[in-house]
């Protein structure tokens, strides 16, 4: 599928690769080994992996802004010893 010139979105089998900022780096890939395609996200720093299917991704898109802000607070889970796998 062609790129979407209006939004800059890439459609098709192209893997985005590493998405990073001064705060985080995440390796983003599309995993097709399960029953259907899903997003494979890997924290480059820790190696922790999470898979998100279409329903989970759509849920993130539809979250009210305040809910997403709560998820972005690293003190809630990320830096606590009890939250480590």
Phi, psi and omega in degrees: 000148182283163175293153176266106186295331182289318185255347184080007182287142177258128178245146178112195189282357182295127179275131181297329182087218184268128173253123185217162174213188178289349183255335185199157172225127181231128175276122185247127179218160172260123180261127180245013183282343181272196180295334179208168181295145178212160180274131176254120181245128179234124174291114184299324183292316186254341184083001180292136184241141175224139176251136178235126177270180185300320180295318178295320179294318178297323178299318178298318180299322185270357178299135172298150186308317181298325179291320179294322178300322177298321179293331183279354180281103184294339180288344181291319183219321194299318186260015178264137180299324182292341181272353182284142181292000000 
